[in-house]
C-alpha cells in the first residue's frame, strides 16, 4: 500500500519481518614496515551487526508508519594494523504506548511505558581477524572468520488500547460525521449511504490541554458476533476502548431497538462489554421526525440521552463536556486501582 493509504486511517496491528545486521568479516594481514621483517599478524576483527529494537513512544499514536520489513545495519569488516570494524548501528521502531508484541500468537512483550524497549532481534557477531589466532604454537596464523548472520523473526504488533472512547453504532448512523464535528479527525463522509471500513481516531482538546481520543468504530451489523461481515475485527476495536458512546439514528422508526441490538452483539462477543461507562448519543436531531422519536427513546432507556446533530453541530458542546466527565471518572477509578482497561 502507498504511504497515503497507510496514513489515511488508524492502524492498530501490523505484521513485520525483522532481520538484524550481519557481523563484518575478520581481516587476514601481516604487519609490513621497513626494518620489521617479522611484524606478525595484524588483521582486526569485524564489527557486530546492528540489532532491531522496538521502543514505546508516547508521541506515536498509530502503527501506520510501521513498514513490513526492517533490516539492521551490517558491521564493517576488520582491517590491517589491528583495526576493528565499526559495529552496525541499532535500528529503532517507534510504537505507541500499549503495544503488544506477539510471535505465533504468543505475547512476548508489553510496551506500556514511555521509553520502554524490547530487543527483538540480535545482530550477528563480527568475524575474527588472524591476530586473534596468534599463539605460541602458531606465530603466523592465516585463519580469519566471517561474521555471523543476524537473527531473523516475524512478529505481530498490536495495540492493546485503541482510544479512550469508542463510537458504536449501526452503519450510516452518523458516527464519522460526529467525529468530524467534535475532533480534528477527517474521516470520509458523503451524501449517500456507506459504511466506514477502517477505524479513525480523533483527538478532542480541552482548555486545560487535556486530550481525549475518540475512535470511529466501523458499523456493527446484526450477527457481528458470528463474524458476519467483518464483525469480529470491528468488535475487537470496541474491546479496547475505555468507555462507549452509542450513536443512534433518530430518523429510524424505533431507534431504541438499535441500542438493544448493539448491546446484544457486544455481550455475545464479550460478556459485560456493553456495561462499560457509556453515553447514548441521539444523532440527526435536525430532522423533522427526530423530535418525537427523542421523547420516545428517553422513555425506553434509563441512561442519559444527549441529542445532537453531527451535520449542523447542534448540541455538540454538551457531548464534549460529558465526554470529559467520563474521562475524568475513568482516571479516578484507574488511579484507585479498582478497575483498569489499560
LUMDO-388373 format. One record per residue (C-alpha): x, y, z. Coordinates in steps of 0.001 Angstrom, whole numbers, plus 500000, padded with zeros to 6 digits. Example, Ala and Ser with C-alpha at 12.3 -4.5 7.8 and 13.67 -1.06 7.14 Angstrom:
% LUMDO-388373
512300495500507800;513670498940507140;
This chain:
% LUMDO-388373
500000500000500000;501101503561499389;502034505840502302;498925507921501649;496746504838502052;498610503726505171;498236507044506972;494656507738505963;493184505761508839;494148504497512263;496232501310512155;496219499131515271;498037495989514129;500991495165511899;502918492063510855;506637492806510472;509681490835509436;512821491827511336;516318490946510147;519282492031512254;522548493111510677;525290490589509956;528735490780511511;531675492043509466;534464489815508221;537723489444510078;540865490547508240;543879488390507446;547012490521507089;550588490814508375;552405493847509617;554579495359506924;557085498051507874;560720498736506954;563239497053509247;560488494895510828;560758491695508863;558740489656511384;555964492107512192;553457489340512735;549700489127512078;547698492355512428;544265491519510994;541470493104513057;538069491696513979;534907492611512135;532209494743513779;528988493328515202;525765493707513239;523110496171514356;520143494900516358;516494495878515815;514777497372518870;511072498132519361;510603501235521517;507448502716523061;506921506421522356;504053508441523836;504119510814520864;503272507986518427;499532507299518180;499267504673515439;501139501826513768;500562503350510320;504229504252509898;505482500696510597;506702499059507371;506567495314506630;510341494651506705;513188496078508808;516859495274508106;519567496091510623;522873497676509623;525747495254508921;529025495523510792;532120496673508904;534944494308508062;538166494414510028;541326495979508611;545068495699508885;547118497303511674;544739495635514161;541861497928513133;538484496656514226;535429497137512027;532698499513513198;529616497996514795;526324498380512986;524004500971514494;520805499654516090;517511500181514262;514639501544516369;510945501040515629;508779503574517474;505370502281518531;502526503760520642;502148503074524346;500148499916524971;501658497979522056;501797494217522475;504489492233520639;503401488719519659;505115485774517995;502920482997516617;500024484272518721;502005484301521997;502659487597523781;506381488170524303;506474491866525242;504098494531526555;505319498081525963;503226500257528262;505716502915529450;507379505739527554;510913504779526520;510439501067527257;512396498922524804;512296495360523557;515342493969521767;513564491993519075;516481490557517051;520193490443517890;522864491484515445;525387488912514284;528817488704515928;531733490055513922;534322487665512486;537791487223513987;540940488519512301;544093486438512128;545594488426515019;543019486696517260;544502483279516428;548094484218517294;549600481790519822;552982480360520849;552298477321518697;551156479348515659;553158482550515170;551854483213511639;548139482294511556;546475482501508177;542967481996509575;540209484667509605;536490484045510064;533427485594508511;530817487367510609;527675485597511776;524321486394510221;521837488439512225;518788486959513890;515551486885511878;511976486851513234;508412487562512133;506423489411514810;502928490837515190;502428494281516703;499024495008518196;497657497951520149;496029496830523380;494197500118523956;492842501864520914;491233505031522307;489536506465525370;486057506470523815;484566504416521007;481647505496518798;479450502408518483;476514502210516104;474990500681513017;476157501726509529;475002505203508444;474153506318511975;476446509334511526;479499508261513537;482040509617511053;480236512953510766;480052513178514543;483783512516514882;484483515309512385;482247517657514388;483938517145517783;487583516406516922;490383517042514474;489808513785512576;488625513908508961;487108510537508050;485332510264504720;481644511250504676;479189511558501799;475551512298500984;474834508660500106;474753505634502467;478038503796503004;479959502363505937;483462503049507209;485758500061506709;488695501208508829;488748502810512286;489566506507512597;490757508214515763;490279511901516533;491617513965519437;489259516207521430;491286519019523017;490247520953526138;491336524307527516;493446522726530268;495423520944527492;493898517566528326;493273515382525279;490706512622524841;490990510145521964;487713509157520283;487542506260517811;485052505909514970;484400502156515043;483178500750511705;479461499985511720;478220496902513566;475523494733511958;473223492103513444;475135488857513782;478505490582514088;479491488277516960;479115485392514472;481652487212512263;479073488322509712;480601490959507519;483785491953509347;482122491635512740;484893490108514846;487542492585513689;485184495513514370;484202494188517810;487879493764518636;488295497533518275;485449498178520724;487001495793523246;489998498108523567;488079501335524267;487725502563527844;484153503829527548;481473503710524873;479334506245523031;476299504529521481;475274506546518410;471616506058517427;469867507285514288;466769509230515385;465378509198511846;464600505466512078;461112504421513298;462312502760516537;465834503979517429;465740502308520871;465830498903519198;469240499826517761;470563500159521302;469208496746522257;470783495080519218;474140496804519759;474325495768523407;473380492211522468;476173491970519894;478738493355522350;477726490990525149;477739487991522837;481295488851521842;482461489505525420;480120489221528409;479740492568530181;481295494602527377;478133496709526986;478229497623530697;481310499815530469;480874503550531236;478798504918528400;476562507608526957;473699507428524466;474058509857521568;470816510539519681;472040511781516300;470238513600513457;468103515747515782;467804518278512944;465405516024511023;461619516637511481;460739513127512688;463570513074515239;461856515226517906;459053512753518532;461438509792518451;463665511528521021;460890511644523623;460006508008522993;463663506999523234;464028508665526631;461001506753527900;462607503442526895;466036503958528499;467238504969531947;470638506326530871;471335509907529884;470478510710526268;472367513506524509;470614514726521330;472998516113518716;473193516934515053;476527515970513529;475539517796510343;474815521205511911;476868520854515087;473813521361517283;474388520466520962;477861519007520361;479116521145523284;477079519045525715;478576515889524244;482135517232524557;481557518205528207;480016514833529048;482903513107527301;485281514909529666;483184513782532650;483521510156531534;487255510616531045;487794512202534478;485694509488536090;487828506815534466;491041508447535692;489738508410539270;488848504723539051;492135503920537336;494237505690539992;492450503853542809;493399500523541285;489861499102541322;489373498929537584;491533499448534531;491448498570530847;494866499998530031;
